[in-house]
Amino acid sequence: MNNMITMGEVPGGGPARMDLAELLATRLLVQGNSGSGKSHLLRRLLEQSARMVQQAIID
């Protein structure tokens, strides 16, 4: 199983990838100023990992 999920692109081109297995084995903190893209990042993460892990979202 491919545990890498594509989150976007790195400066200069190429995919920015995250190791889903590593993320699930640790913790994730997303923080930033209002309008910095936190919700966009979390939506992208959830969309990319939906087929691989069970999800529950509470807001």
Summary of the structure (lengths in Angstrom):
residues: 59
radius of gyration: 12.3
end to end distance: 30.3
largest distance: 36.0
contacts: 92
relative contact order: 0.21
helix: 31%
strand: 19%
